[in-house]
Amino acid sequence: MKKGFTLAEVLITLVIIGVIAAMTIPTLMNSTNAQEYRTGLKKAISTLNQALSLNYALEGTSVGDDNLNTASGVVNNLFIKRMSVVSTATSGGANGAFGAGGSGVTTDTVFYTADGMRFAVGAIAAAGPDDSGEYYYGNILIDVNGEKGPNTLTTTSDSPRDTYVGTLYGTRVVAGKVGDDSSNWSKAAREVLFDKKSAAVSAH
């Protein structure tokens, strides 16, 4: 006579597996999404900086110059020429994540890249110099997964979301808003870019 599992034993085993899965899958998914957002921000900053550097190398112009002194000028005369832009939209066409969340950015021009990212360039005006004497111009909002949710501004590096704020210099972009350490969304962008945790940063 062969021995086997009873129906009750099989059901109990399945219930236990189901409970364990229900407890671990959400945590695993959150961790995976957070890493995606971190990686996306690093890629976005790198791509923007490559476009700005390439434009300067080829044309000798940077943000703030004659044809790059407005948001639409920066998008049309620089980013569209130097990045894989697939479409653009202006103010009202942008998702609610842009121009919201206390970022202080006015959305003048939005553009989408082939890798699914969405960028919104704020009004361009010389706002610097910063502590080192370098001038910076306006801000740029970065949504690392475009239309896909949550379309929420990141306010803590411990729980990264898909949208970040950056600052435009003449030939580079930096995460966060220059000179602003009081806004959670500004500090969080820098922390996520450099893989720092909020608690560890605030302790210094």
N, C-alpha and C positions, 0 to 999 in steps of 0.2 A: 504494500500500500504506500503511495507517494504522499509525502507531506507537503503542504502549501500554506499560503497565507489565507486567513479568513477574510471575508468581505469587510468586517469591522476593522481589522488590522490595516487593510489597504486604505480605507477611508480615513482612519486616524492619521496615517502617514501623510496622506494628501493634505489633510487639514494643517498639519504641522508645517509642511513645506509651504503651503499658502500663507500662513501667518508670517513665517520668516521672510518670504518674498515681499509681502506687503510692508514689512518693517524696513527692509534694506533697499528696495528699488527706488523709492523717492529720494533717499539720501544719495544714492549712486547717480541718479539723474541730475540732481542739483549740483553735484560735484562736477559732472561732465559738462553741464551748461556753463558753470562758472569758469572752467578751464577754456571752453570755447570762446567766451567773452574776453578773457585775458589775452588769448592768442590773437583774437580778432583785432583788439586795440593795438597790439604791437605791430601787426601787419599793416593796419591803417596808417599809423604814424610813420612807419617805414616807407610806405607807398607815397604818402604826401611829401615826405622829405626828398625822396628820389625825384619826384616831379618838380619840386622847387629848385633843387640843385641842377637838374638837367636843363631847365629853362634858363637859369642864370648862365650855365656853361655855353648854351647855344645862342642866346640872345642878349646876354649881359643885363637882363632886367630882373627886378625883384619886386615883391609886394610893396606898394607905396609909390612906385614909379608911375609915370603919366597914364599908361594904359592898364595899370594894375592898382588904381587908387579907389576903386569901388568894388563891391561884392560881385556884381555881374562881370566887371572887367577881369577880376581874378579868375572867376570860373571860365568865362569864354576865351580869354586870352592866355590862360595858363593851364588850368586843370584839364579842360577839355582837350587841349592840344597834347598834353603830356601824360594823361592817364587814359585808361580804357573806360571812358564814360559812355553809357548806353542810352541815358535819357536825362532830362532836366525838368525841374518844376520850380515855380516861384511861389513865394509866401503862402497863399491860400491852398496850394496843392500839397503842402507838406503835412505829414502826420502830426497829430497833436503833441508828440514828444518834442518837436522842435519849437523853440520859442516859449517852452513851458518849463516847469520844474525849478524856477528860480535861477535859471542860468544867466539871465541878463543879456542873452544873445537875441538880436533882431534877425529873423530869418529873411534874408533878401533873395538868396538863390540856393536851390537844392539840386544836387545831382547824384545820380546812381551809377555805380561802376559794375563792370561785367562780373565781378566776384560777389555781387549781391549786397554790397555796402551802400550806405546812404550818407551823404555829407551835406551840411547846411552852413554856408559861409555868412557870417554876420557883417554888418556895416563896417567898411574899412576906413580907418582914420588913425593917424599917428597917435598912439596912446603912451608911448615910452618917452624917454629911455628907461630901461630897467636898472637894476643895481650895478650892472657892468657897463652901462652906457649904451647898450644896443636898443634900437627902437623896435617896438612891436606894434602890430596893427590888427585890431579886431579879434574875433574868436571864430572857431569852427566847431560845429557839433558833429559827432561821428556816431552813426548807428551801425554797429558791426554786422548786423544781419538784415538790414533794410526794412522792408515792410513786415517781416516776421516779428511777432511779439517777443518780449513784453513791451518794447518801445518805451523803456523806462530809464530815466537818468540815474546813473550809479552814484550813490551817496555814501557808500562805505566799501572799502576794499575787501572786507570780510564776506561780503555778499555782492559780487559783481553783477551788474545788469548789462544790457546791450548798448546803452547810449552813454557817450562821454563828451566832455568839453575840452577843447584844445586852444592854444593861442598861436596866431600867425605872426611870425617874424618875417623879415624880408626874404630869407632863403631857407627857412626851416619852420617846423611846427613842433611845439612842445605840449605835453599833456597838462591839463589844468589851466587855470587862468593866472597869468603872471602877477605876482605881488598879492595874491589872494589865498591866504591860508585859513581864513575864517569860514569859508563856505565848504560844507562837506563834499559837495559834488566836485569842487576844484581839487581838493586834497586827495580825494578818492581816485581820481583819474591818474594822478602821479603815482600813487601807491600801487595801483593795479598794474601800471606799465612796468614798474620795477619789482613786482612780486613782493610787496611789503604788506604787512598786516596793520590794521588801524591801531591796535593796542601797542604793537612794537614801535610804531612811528611816534605815537603820542608820548611814549615813555622817554624819548630823547629830548 
